[in-house]
Amino acid sequence: MNFLQITQPIPELYSNVVFHIGRLPVTNSMTSTWLAIVLVFVFVFFLRKHLHIFSKSKIQTCFEVIIESVVGLLDQVTNNRERSEKLFSIIASIFLFFLLSNIITLIPGLTSININGVALFRTATTDFNTTLSLAVFVVFLSQLASIRSYGFFAHIGEYVQFKKVFLGFKESIGQGFLAIINFIMGLLDIIGEFAKIISLSLRLFGNMFAGEVLMVVIMSFLSFIAPSLLIAQTLLIGGLQAMVFSVLSAVYLNLALGENNDSESQVNSIINN
Amino acid sequence: MEGLSPEAAIYIAKGMCTLSMFGSALAEGYLIGKALEAIGRNPEVSGRIFPMMILGSALAETSAIYALVVALIM
């Protein structure tokens, strides 16, 4: 009688434990994370075997388009071809991983596989742990890159600017007070680093989780045509949020690597031409 | 305010979370309007402005998404 509407419980914030390996509990978001990783590996090895220059397969063209667009975005961020090639491998792998794990549950029937009443797969990014761990990884990597390009003490000196206060008071009283204000701003930057982690991870998690909740709500109104529009939107949002995450991490890494000698390389290219 | 139960307070708070949509919608409208203005002034760079516009609107959405997370946790 009520066949137009399907009521489901709103999905939980945490993921459920499917089985144990030794003492390690394996949750359903972990299984889908590993499924995404395995799929990326299979794609990449398949592509490497069938790489052609002249008779391109369709899937190779598809991947070339993805790679070209990622490099183009990186060029807009870094303004330097050399550096964007340096950042390319990590940014592209973050992008491919999130793209696949966002849209992997759109495969029909994948979420209905149950083991003892617990779904085996769940969109990995609707578990906060997945996005938080990647965000922590990106921010720590940017810290390490900053230490490597500036040196350890110069990097710490960006946050705790004792030296600049000392130099400022040596010059004049006014400069000294300006340096004290900069000192407090530097301390705020430490909080800013943690805010980066929170904002990066919550953005992706919130978007994907909102998609799942919206799906349940729409299904309780009308469960026949309306969800297909929402699935299309999920595809779009999944790709977009993967792009946002990877571009923002490229921005952080680019800031950490310091000034690029862009004008110098441009001059060199003009001279060479 | 004696008759207000804790559950009712939670629902009121959840409703207040939707206020953040106001700021997010304003930001997105402003951003897309400005991007269209720029494209209208210089149509050749539309290929470079359009991805930045999409990126910016995804960023402007973020505050509403934070509010959604808060509303879901409550």
Interface residues (C-beta under 8 A of the other chain):
Chain A: L13 L73 Q76 S199 L202 R203 F205 G206 N207 F209 A210 V213 L240 Q241 M243 V244 V247
Chain B: R48 P51 M52 I54 L55 A58 L59 E61 T62 I65 Y66 L68 V69 L72 I73
